[in-house]
Amino acid sequence: MINNDFPVGNTDLNINQIKKQIAANRFMLPVSKAHNEMAPHRKNNISVLDQKNIKYAAVLMLLFPYRNTVSTIFIHRARYEGIHSNQIAFPGGKYEKQDGSYFQTALRETEEELGIPSDNIHKIIQLSNIYIPVSNFQITPFLGVTHGLPEIIPDKREINDYFTAPIEVFLQKNAIKNKEVKAGPKQSIVVPCFVFNHNIIWGATAMILNEARYLIGSSKTGTDNR
């Protein structure tokens, strides 16, 4: 569902402006700061790797123009017996040898989950790897773009649902909240997060989003990349 129910007003935020901001900020980005601000336990999850059994995955934060601004897509993962059941995430999944690269993994999974053809997606930048201790996955995120409104055909076997949100929401000075979430069948924790239309975005997805926020951020929105 395309649901940009947020009063963005008249904004000059567009794909070209975002690319310029990323080009200007990419070498000044404090990755540890961006990730740690949103890490559920305020720990650095970047370099602590269990090399013996580590698994690899890739995800795509896809940008597209919509209603005078730029939006992105989130999915609700399918319900299953696992720690990531029904969580909000960016489209993506486990790396397969036939993919050949992590970006191809992100493209393949996005097409499988949302029906968006890989040929319509262009890479802007590879973001920093994130390690997920509870599942022993290392995630390679990418920022990509379609230059028009994508036709989304979700596969209900792959995902439970999806929603879109304007990037402007996450660039606001007060965008980061603290909410209680379920971290397991019998565990609830208070985590830093982003919220859009009652959807709580936390964990690795929030860490990826915050890195993108620093890259895209400007004085207009109050995001400081120092």
PyRosetta script that sets phi, psi and omega in degrees:
from pyrosetta import init, pose_from_sequence

init()
pose = pose_from_sequence("MINNDFPVGNTDLNINQIKKQIAANRFMLPVSKAHNEMAPHRKNNISVLDQKNIKYAAVLMLLFPYRNTVSTIFIHRARYEGIHSNQIAFPGGKYEKQDGSYFQTALRETEEELGIPSDNIHKIIQLSNIYIPVSNFQITPFLGVTHGLPEIIPDKREINDYFTAPIEVFLQKNAIKNKEVKAGPKQSIVVPCFVFNHNIIWGATAMILNEARYLIGSSKTGTDNR")
pose.set_psi(1, 130.9)
pose.set_omega(1, 176.0)
pose.set_phi(2, -86.2)
pose.set_psi(2, 105.8)
pose.set_omega(2, -170.3)
pose.set_phi(3, -133.0)
pose.set_psi(3, 63.7)
pose.set_omega(3, 178.7)
pose.set_phi(4, -79.9)
pose.set_psi(4, 60.7)
pose.set_omega(4, -178.3)
pose.set_phi(5, -83.7)
pose.set_psi(5, 72.2)
pose.set_omega(5, -178.3)
pose.set_phi(6, -148.6)
pose.set_psi(6, 130.3)
pose.set_omega(6, -175.8)
pose.set_phi(7, -74.3)
pose.set_psi(7, 76.2)
pose.set_omega(7, -178.0)
pose.set_phi(8, -74.7)
pose.set_psi(8, -19.5)
pose.set_omega(8, 178.7)
pose.set_phi(9, 66.1)
pose.set_psi(9, -154.9)
pose.set_omega(9, 177.3)
pose.set_phi(10, -87.4)
pose.set_psi(10, 111.1)
pose.set_omega(10, -177.6)
pose.set_phi(11, -122.6)
pose.set_psi(11, 148.0)
pose.set_omega(11, 177.6)
pose.set_phi(12, -96.4)
pose.set_psi(12, 12.0)
pose.set_omega(12, 179.3)
pose.set_phi(13, -74.3)
pose.set_psi(13, 119.2)
pose.set_omega(13, 178.8)
pose.set_phi(14, -143.6)
pose.set_psi(14, 175.4)
pose.set_omega(14, -175.6)
pose.set_phi(15, -59.7)
pose.set_psi(15, -44.6)
pose.set_omega(15, -179.2)
pose.set_phi(16, -63.9)
pose.set_psi(16, -39.2)
pose.set_omega(16, 178.2)
pose.set_phi(17, -64.6)
pose.set_psi(17, -40.8)
pose.set_omega(17, 178.9)
pose.set_phi(18, -62.1)
pose.set_psi(18, -43.3)
pose.set_omega(18, 178.7)
pose.set_phi(19, -61.2)
pose.set_psi(19, -39.7)
pose.set_omega(19, 178.5)
pose.set_phi(20, -66.2)
pose.set_psi(20, -41.6)
pose.set_omega(20, 179.1)
pose.set_phi(21, -62.9)
pose.set_psi(21, -42.2)
pose.set_omega(21, 180.0)
pose.set_phi(22, -64.7)
pose.set_psi(22, -43.3)
pose.set_omega(22, 178.9)
pose.set_phi(23, -60.8)
pose.set_psi(23, -36.3)
pose.set_omega(23, -178.8)
pose.set_phi(24, -76.2)
pose.set_psi(24, -31.7)
pose.set_omega(24, -171.4)
pose.set_phi(25, -101.2)
pose.set_psi(25, -12.3)
pose.set_omega(25, -167.0)
pose.set_phi(26, -61.5)
pose.set_psi(26, -30.5)
pose.set_omega(26, -178.3)
pose.set_phi(27, -93.6)
pose.set_psi(27, -1.9)
pose.set_omega(27, -179.9)
pose.set_phi(28, -111.3)
pose.set_psi(28, 4.2)
pose.set_omega(28, -172.7)
pose.set_phi(29, -73.3)
pose.set_psi(29, 122.8)
pose.set_omega(29, 174.6)
pose.set_phi(30, -83.6)
pose.set_psi(30, 87.1)
pose.set_omega(30, -172.2)
pose.set_phi(31, -58.8)
pose.set_psi(31, -46.8)
pose.set_omega(31, -178.4)
pose.set_phi(32, -58.9)
pose.set_psi(32, -41.3)
pose.set_omega(32, 179.5)
pose.set_phi(33, -64.4)
pose.set_psi(33, -45.6)
pose.set_omega(33, -178.9)
pose.set_phi(34, -61.5)
pose.set_psi(34, -42.1)
pose.set_omega(34, -179.3)
pose.set_phi(35, -74.2)
pose.set_psi(35, -45.4)
pose.set_omega(35, -175.8)
pose.set_phi(36, -66.3)
pose.set_psi(36, -28.4)
pose.set_omega(36, 176.3)
pose.set_phi(37, -58.8)
pose.set_psi(37, -29.9)
pose.set_omega(37, -175.1)
pose.set_phi(38, -112.9)
pose.set_psi(38, -0.4)
pose.set_omega(38, 179.7)
pose.set_phi(39, -65.2)
pose.set_psi(39, 132.5)
pose.set_omega(39, -174.3)
pose.set_phi(40, -55.5)
pose.set_psi(40, -33.8)
pose.set_omega(40, -178.0)
pose.set_phi(41, -113.9)
pose.set_psi(41, 17.3)
pose.set_omega(41, 179.1)
pose.set_phi(42, 58.2)
pose.set_psi(42, 32.1)
pose.set_omega(42, 178.2)
pose.set_phi(43, -113.3)
pose.set_psi(43, 155.5)
pose.set_omega(43, 177.9)
pose.set_phi(44, -80.5)
pose.set_psi(44, 109.7)
pose.set_omega(44, -177.5)
pose.set_phi(45, -99.5)
pose.set_psi(45, 16.5)
pose.set_omega(45, -170.9)
pose.set_phi(46, -83.7)
pose.set_psi(46, -41.7)
pose.set_omega(46, -167.7)
pose.set_phi(47, -113.2)
pose.set_psi(47, 0.0)
pose.set_omega(47, -177.7)
pose.set_phi(48, -90.0)
pose.set_psi(48, 96.3)
pose.set_omega(48, -173.5)
pose.set_phi(49, -115.1)
pose.set_psi(49, 135.5)
pose.set_omega(49, 169.4)
pose.set_phi(50, -92.5)
pose.set_psi(50, 88.0)
pose.set_omega(50, -171.9)
pose.set_phi(51, -62.8)
pose.set_psi(51, -22.7)
pose.set_omega(51, -174.2)
pose.set_phi(52, -64.6)
pose.set_psi(52, -45.1)
pose.set_omega(52, -174.0)
pose.set_phi(53, -122.5)
pose.set_psi(53, 19.9)
pose.set_omega(53, -174.6)
pose.set_phi(54, -63.5)
pose.set_psi(54, 142.5)
pose.set_omega(54, 176.7)
pose.set_phi(55, -116.3)
pose.set_psi(55, 156.3)
pose.set_omega(55, -174.1)
pose.set_phi(56, -122.3)
pose.set_psi(56, 142.8)
pose.set_omega(56, 179.9)
pose.set_phi(57, -146.3)
pose.set_psi(57, 166.6)
pose.set_omega(57, 177.0)
pose.set_phi(58, -141.2)
pose.set_psi(58, 146.2)
pose.set_omega(58, 178.7)
pose.set_phi(59, -132.9)
pose.set_psi(59, 162.6)
pose.set_omega(59, -177.7)
pose.set_phi(60, -127.0)
pose.set_psi(60, 121.4)
pose.set_omega(60, 167.8)
pose.set_phi(61, -92.2)
pose.set_psi(61, 103.5)
pose.set_omega(61, -172.8)
pose.set_phi(62, -96.7)
pose.set_psi(62, 125.5)
pose.set_omega(62, 178.0)
pose.set_phi(63, -103.2)
pose.set_psi(63, 145.8)
pose.set_omega(63, 175.9)
pose.set_phi(64, -153.9)
pose.set_psi(64, 149.9)
pose.set_omega(64, -179.9)
pose.set_phi(65, -76.7)
pose.set_psi(65, 138.6)
pose.set_omega(65, 178.2)
pose.set_phi(66, -161.1)
pose.set_psi(66, 126.3)
pose.set_omega(66, 175.7)
pose.set_phi(67, 49.8)
pose.set_psi(67, 58.2)
pose.set_omega(67, 174.1)
pose.set_phi(68, 65.9)
pose.set_psi(68, 15.0)
pose.set_omega(68, 176.1)
pose.set_phi(69, -148.3)
pose.set_psi(69, -163.9)
pose.set_omega(69, -179.1)
pose.set_phi(70, -123.9)
pose.set_psi(70, 135.5)
pose.set_omega(70, -177.7)
pose.set_phi(71, -120.0)
pose.set_psi(71, 168.6)
pose.set_omega(71, 173.9)
pose.set_phi(72, -136.9)
pose.set_psi(72, 169.7)
pose.set_omega(72, -173.4)
pose.set_phi(73, -119.3)
pose.set_psi(73, 134.7)
pose.set_omega(73, 172.8)
pose.set_phi(74, -119.2)
pose.set_psi(74, 152.2)
pose.set_omega(74, 174.9)
pose.set_phi(75, -117.3)
pose.set_psi(75, 154.5)
pose.set_omega(75, 164.2)
pose.set_phi(76, -98.3)
pose.set_psi(76, 117.3)
pose.set_omega(76, -178.9)
pose.set_phi(77, -61.8)
pose.set_psi(77, 155.8)
pose.set_omega(77, 179.1)
pose.set_phi(78, -61.4)
pose.set_psi(78, 153.7)
pose.set_omega(78, 176.0)
pose.set_phi(79, -80.8)
pose.set_psi(79, 129.4)
pose.set_omega(79, 178.7)
pose.set_phi(80, -159.1)
pose.set_psi(80, 173.4)
pose.set_omega(80, 178.8)
pose.set_phi(81, -81.5)
pose.set_psi(81, 85.6)
pose.set_omega(81, -178.3)
pose.set_phi(82, -169.0)
pose.set_psi(82, 169.0)
pose.set_omega(82, -172.6)
pose.set_phi(83, -74.8)
pose.set_psi(83, -18.9)
pose.set_omega(83, -178.3)
pose.set_phi(84, -105.4)
pose.set_psi(84, 13.6)
pose.set_omega(84, -178.5)
pose.set_phi(85, -56.8)
pose.set_psi(85, 127.5)
pose.set_omega(85, 174.2)
pose.set_phi(86, 61.8)
pose.set_psi(86, 13.5)
pose.set_omega(86, 178.2)
pose.set_phi(87, -72.8)
pose.set_psi(87, 154.2)
pose.set_omega(87, 174.2)
pose.set_phi(88, -79.8)
pose.set_psi(88, 133.1)
pose.set_omega(88, -175.9)
pose.set_phi(89, -151.8)
pose.set_psi(89, 172.1)
pose.set_omega(89, 166.4)
pose.set_phi(90, -86.6)
pose.set_psi(90, 151.9)
pose.set_omega(90, 177.1)
pose.set_phi(91, -58.6)
pose.set_psi(91, 141.7)
pose.set_omega(91, -178.7)
pose.set_phi(92, 160.6)
pose.set_psi(92, -178.6)
pose.set_omega(92, -179.1)
pose.set_phi(93, 178.7)
pose.set_psi(93, -165.7)
pose.set_omega(93, -172.8)
pose.set_phi(94, -71.7)
pose.set_psi(94, 138.5)
pose.set_omega(94, 176.6)
pose.set_phi(95, -67.3)
pose.set_psi(95, 133.9)
pose.set_omega(95, 174.2)
pose.set_phi(96, -116.5)
pose.set_psi(96, 144.9)
pose.set_omega(96, -176.2)
pose.set_phi(97, -55.1)
pose.set_psi(97, -37.0)
pose.set_omega(97, -177.7)
pose.set_phi(98, -69.5)
pose.set_psi(98, -13.1)
pose.set_omega(98, 178.1)
pose.set_phi(99, -65.9)
pose.set_psi(99, -40.6)
pose.set_omega(99, 179.4)
pose.set_phi(100, 85.3)
pose.set_psi(100, -26.3)
pose.set_omega(100, 177.9)
pose.set_phi(101, -156.8)
pose.set_psi(101, 159.7)
pose.set_omega(101, 178.9)
pose.set_phi(102, -67.4)
pose.set_psi(102, -33.1)
pose.set_omega(102, 178.3)
pose.set_phi(103, -64.6)
pose.set_psi(103, -39.1)
pose.set_omega(103, 177.3)
pose.set_phi(104, -65.4)
pose.set_psi(104, -33.3)
pose.set_omega(104, 174.3)
pose.set_phi(105, -61.0)
pose.set_psi(105, -47.5)
pose.set_omega(105, -179.8)
pose.set_phi(106, -61.2)
pose.set_psi(106, -42.0)
pose.set_omega(106, 179.1)
pose.set_phi(107, -64.7)
pose.set_psi(107, -47.4)
pose.set_omega(107, -178.9)
pose.set_phi(108, -59.5)
pose.set_psi(108, -47.1)
pose.set_omega(108, -178.1)
pose.set_phi(109, -66.5)
pose.set_psi(109, -36.9)
pose.set_omega(109, 177.9)
pose.set_phi(110, -64.0)
pose.set_psi(110, -40.4)
pose.set_omega(110, 178.2)
pose.set_phi(111, -68.2)
pose.set_psi(111, -41.2)
pose.set_omega(111, 179.4)
pose.set_phi(112, -65.5)
pose.set_psi(112, -41.2)
pose.set_omega(112, -174.6)
pose.set_phi(113, -82.7)
pose.set_psi(113, -37.4)
pose.set_omega(113, -172.7)
pose.set_phi(114, -119.5)
pose.set_psi(114, -5.4)
pose.set_omega(114, 177.3)
pose.set_phi(115, 73.8)
pose.set_psi(115, 15.9)
pose.set_omega(115, -179.9)
pose.set_phi(116, -88.4)
pose.set_psi(116, 117.8)
pose.set_omega(116, -176.8)
pose.set_phi(117, -59.1)
pose.set_psi(117, 137.5)
pose.set_omega(117, -179.6)
pose.set_phi(118, -59.0)
pose.set_psi(118, -34.3)
pose.set_omega(118, -177.9)
pose.set_phi(119, -64.6)
pose.set_psi(119, -18.7)
pose.set_omega(119, -178.8)
pose.set_phi(120, -87.3)
pose.set_psi(120, -5.3)
pose.set_omega(120, -173.2)
pose.set_phi(121, -109.4)
pose.set_psi(121, 132.7)
pose.set_omega(121, 180.0)
pose.set_phi(122, -119.3)
pose.set_psi(122, 134.5)
pose.set_omega(122, -178.9)
pose.set_phi(123, -76.3)
pose.set_psi(123, 134.7)
pose.set_omega(123, 172.4)
pose.set_phi(124, -96.3)
pose.set_psi(124, -50.7)
pose.set_omega(124, -176.0)
pose.set_phi(125, -163.6)
pose.set_psi(125, 149.6)
pose.set_omega(125, 169.6)
pose.set_phi(126, -88.8)
pose.set_psi(126, 129.2)
pose.set_omega(126, 178.7)
pose.set_phi(127, -90.3)
pose.set_psi(127, -179.1)
pose.set_omega(127, -173.8)
pose.set_phi(128, -78.8)
pose.set_psi(128, 143.3)
pose.set_omega(128, 178.1)
pose.set_phi(129, -62.1)
pose.set_psi(129, 148.3)
pose.set_omega(129, 176.2)
pose.set_phi(130, -130.7)
pose.set_psi(130, 132.4)
pose.set_omega(130, 178.6)
pose.set_phi(131, -99.4)
pose.set_psi(131, 133.7)
pose.set_omega(131, -179.6)
pose.set_phi(132, -109.0)
pose.set_psi(132, 100.6)
pose.set_omega(132, -174.2)
pose.set_phi(133, -59.2)
pose.set_psi(133, -39.9)
pose.set_omega(133, -172.4)
pose.set_phi(134, -67.1)
pose.set_psi(134, -26.1)
pose.set_omega(134, 179.2)
pose.set_phi(135, -115.3)
pose.set_psi(135, -4.5)
pose.set_omega(135, -179.4)
pose.set_phi(136, 58.2)
pose.set_psi(136, 40.7)
pose.set_omega(136, 174.8)
pose.set_phi(137, -105.1)
pose.set_psi(137, 139.5)
pose.set_omega(137, 165.5)
pose.set_phi(138, -104.7)
pose.set_psi(138, 122.8)
pose.set_omega(138, -176.2)
pose.set_phi(139, -103.7)
pose.set_psi(139, 131.8)
pose.set_omega(139, 172.0)
pose.set_phi(140, -106.5)
pose.set_psi(140, 111.2)
pose.set_omega(140, -178.6)
pose.set_phi(141, -92.8)
pose.set_psi(141, 151.2)
pose.set_omega(141, 175.6)
pose.set_phi(142, -129.8)
pose.set_psi(142, 148.4)
pose.set_omega(142, 171.6)
pose.set_phi(143, -104.9)
pose.set_psi(143, 121.9)
pose.set_omega(143, -178.7)
pose.set_phi(144, -130.9)
pose.set_psi(144, 174.6)
pose.set_omega(144, -175.0)
pose.set_phi(145, -147.4)
pose.set_psi(145, 145.2)
pose.set_omega(145, 162.7)
pose.set_phi(146, -113.9)
pose.set_psi(146, 142.4)
pose.set_omega(146, -174.4)
pose.set_phi(147, -91.1)
pose.set_psi(147, 11.0)
pose.set_omega(147, 173.3)
pose.set_phi(148, -148.6)
pose.set_psi(148, 173.3)
pose.set_omega(148, 179.2)
pose.set_phi(149, -67.1)
pose.set_psi(149, 117.8)
pose.set_omega(149, -177.8)
pose.set_phi(150, -73.1)
pose.set_psi(150, 146.2)
pose.set_omega(150, 171.2)
pose.set_phi(151, -84.4)
pose.set_psi(151, 117.1)
pose.set_omega(151, -174.9)
pose.set_phi(152, -103.3)
pose.set_psi(152, 122.1)
pose.set_omega(152, 177.6)
pose.set_phi(153, -124.6)
pose.set_psi(153, 89.1)
pose.set_omega(153, -174.4)
pose.set_phi(154, -68.2)
pose.set_psi(154, 143.2)
pose.set_omega(154, 175.3)
pose.set_phi(155, -98.0)
pose.set_psi(155, 109.7)
pose.set_omega(155, -175.8)
pose.set_phi(156, -67.1)
pose.set_psi(156, -13.6)
pose.set_omega(156, 174.4)
pose.set_phi(157, -77.5)
pose.set_psi(157, -23.5)
pose.set_omega(157, -176.8)
pose.set_phi(158, -95.5)
pose.set_psi(158, -40.6)
pose.set_omega(158, -176.3)
pose.set_phi(159, -134.0)
pose.set_psi(159, 159.8)
pose.set_omega(159, 178.9)
pose.set_phi(160, -85.8)
pose.set_psi(160, -35.8)
pose.set_omega(160, -178.5)
pose.set_phi(161, -170.1)
pose.set_psi(161, 178.5)
pose.set_omega(161, 174.3)
pose.set_phi(162, -151.0)
pose.set_psi(162, 162.7)
pose.set_omega(162, 172.6)
pose.set_phi(163, -152.3)
pose.set_psi(163, 159.8)
pose.set_omega(163, 177.2)
pose.set_phi(164, -115.7)
pose.set_psi(164, 158.1)
pose.set_omega(164, 179.2)
pose.set_phi(165, -150.1)
pose.set_psi(165, 144.8)
pose.set_omega(165, 176.6)
pose.set_phi(166, -72.2)
pose.set_psi(166, 136.8)
pose.set_omega(166, 179.2)
pose.set_phi(167, -56.5)
pose.set_psi(167, -32.1)
pose.set_omega(167, -179.1)
pose.set_phi(168, -52.3)
pose.set_psi(168, -34.0)
pose.set_omega(168, -179.7)
pose.set_phi(169, -56.9)
pose.set_psi(169, -42.3)
pose.set_omega(169, -172.3)
pose.set_phi(170, -87.0)
pose.set_psi(170, -7.0)
pose.set_omega(170, 178.8)
pose.set_phi(171, -92.9)
pose.set_psi(171, -4.2)
pose.set_omega(171, 180.0)
pose.set_phi(172, -68.2)
pose.set_psi(172, 151.8)
pose.set_omega(172, -178.4)
pose.set_phi(173, -58.4)
pose.set_psi(173, -36.1)
pose.set_omega(173, -175.9)
pose.set_phi(174, -101.7)
pose.set_psi(174, 27.6)
pose.set_omega(174, -173.9)
pose.set_phi(175, -68.9)
pose.set_psi(175, -32.5)
pose.set_omega(175, -176.6)
pose.set_phi(176, -82.0)
pose.set_psi(176, 126.3)
pose.set_omega(176, 179.3)
pose.set_phi(177, -118.6)
pose.set_psi(177, 176.2)
pose.set_omega(177, 170.9)
pose.set_phi(178, -127.1)
pose.set_psi(178, 124.3)
pose.set_omega(178, -176.8)
pose.set_phi(179, -136.5)
pose.set_psi(179, 155.5)
pose.set_omega(179, 174.1)
pose.set_phi(180, -87.7)
pose.set_psi(180, 131.1)
pose.set_omega(180, -180.0)
pose.set_phi(181, -132.8)
pose.set_psi(181, 161.7)
pose.set_omega(181, 174.6)
pose.set_phi(182, -83.4)
pose.set_psi(182, 125.3)
pose.set_omega(182, 179.7)
pose.set_phi(183, -109.0)
pose.set_psi(183, 9.5)
pose.set_omega(183, 179.9)
pose.set_phi(184, 170.3)
pose.set_psi(184, 176.4)
pose.set_omega(184, -177.3)
pose.set_phi(185, -57.1)
pose.set_psi(185, -33.5)
pose.set_omega(185, -176.1)
pose.set_phi(186, -127.1)
pose.set_psi(186, 20.8)
pose.set_omega(186, -175.1)
pose.set_phi(187, -132.1)
pose.set_psi(187, 132.5)
pose.set_omega(187, 172.4)
pose.set_phi(188, -124.7)
pose.set_psi(188, 141.2)
pose.set_omega(188, 179.4)
pose.set_phi(189, -137.3)
pose.set_psi(189, 156.4)
pose.set_omega(189, 174.2)
pose.set_phi(190, -94.0)
pose.set_psi(190, 126.9)
pose.set_omega(190, -173.9)
pose.set_phi(191, -131.6)
pose.set_psi(191, 152.8)
pose.set_omega(191, 168.3)
pose.set_phi(192, -70.9)
pose.set_psi(192, 142.6)
pose.set_omega(192, -173.2)
pose.set_phi(193, -160.1)
pose.set_psi(193, 171.4)
pose.set_omega(193, 167.8)
pose.set_phi(194, -111.9)
pose.set_psi(194, 149.0)
pose.set_omega(194, -179.1)
pose.set_phi(195, -129.3)
pose.set_psi(195, 132.5)
pose.set_omega(195, 174.6)
pose.set_phi(196, -141.6)
pose.set_psi(196, 120.2)
pose.set_omega(196, -179.5)
pose.set_phi(197, 48.8)
pose.set_psi(197, 47.5)
pose.set_omega(197, 177.8)
pose.set_phi(198, 71.2)
pose.set_psi(198, 2.4)
pose.set_omega(198, 174.3)
pose.set_phi(199, -86.0)
pose.set_psi(199, 123.3)
pose.set_omega(199, -179.0)
pose.set_phi(200, -97.8)
pose.set_psi(200, 117.6)
pose.set_omega(200, -177.9)
pose.set_phi(201, -105.0)
pose.set_psi(201, 113.0)
pose.set_omega(201, -174.2)
pose.set_phi(202, -142.2)
pose.set_psi(202, -180.0)
pose.set_omega(202, 177.5)
pose.set_phi(203, 70.2)
pose.set_psi(203, -146.0)
pose.set_omega(203, -176.5)
pose.set_phi(204, -59.3)
pose.set_psi(204, -37.3)
pose.set_omega(204, -179.5)
pose.set_phi(205, -63.2)
pose.set_psi(205, -41.2)
pose.set_omega(205, 177.4)
pose.set_phi(206, -67.3)
pose.set_psi(206, -34.9)
pose.set_omega(206, 178.7)
pose.set_phi(207, -66.0)
pose.set_psi(207, -42.5)
pose.set_omega(207, 176.9)
pose.set_phi(208, -63.6)
pose.set_psi(208, -46.1)
pose.set_omega(208, -179.1)
pose.set_phi(209, -62.1)
pose.set_psi(209, -37.6)
pose.set_omega(209, -179.6)
pose.set_phi(210, -70.2)
pose.set_psi(210, -35.3)
pose.set_omega(210, 174.7)
pose.set_phi(211, -62.8)
pose.set_psi(211, -44.2)
pose.set_omega(211, 177.0)
pose.set_phi(212, -62.7)
pose.set_psi(212, -36.7)
pose.set_omega(212, 178.6)
pose.set_phi(213, -60.8)
pose.set_psi(213, -42.7)
pose.set_omega(213, 177.1)
pose.set_phi(214, -65.6)
pose.set_psi(214, -39.2)
pose.set_omega(214, -179.9)
pose.set_phi(215, -66.8)
pose.set_psi(215, -41.4)
pose.set_omega(215, -175.1)
pose.set_phi(216, -86.1)
pose.set_psi(216, -22.3)
pose.set_omega(216, -170.6)
pose.set_phi(217, -54.8)
pose.set_psi(217, 152.5)
pose.set_omega(217, -179.4)
pose.set_phi(218, -146.9)
pose.set_psi(218, 171.1)
pose.set_omega(218, 178.1)
pose.set_phi(219, -63.6)
pose.set_psi(219, -25.1)
pose.set_omega(219, -179.7)
pose.set_phi(220, -64.5)
pose.set_psi(220, -36.6)
pose.set_omega(220, -177.3)
pose.set_phi(221, -99.7)
pose.set_psi(221, -9.7)
pose.set_omega(221, 176.1)
pose.set_phi(222, 90.6)
pose.set_psi(222, 1.5)
pose.set_omega(222, 178.5)
pose.set_phi(223, -78.3)
pose.set_psi(223, 125.0)
pose.set_omega(223, -177.7)
pose.set_phi(224, -110.1)
pose.set_psi(224, 121.3)
pose.set_omega(224, -176.5)
pose.set_phi(225, -95.5)
pose.set_psi(225, 23.1)
pose.set_omega(225, 179.2)
pose.set_phi(226, -91.3)
pose.dump_pdb("model.pdb")
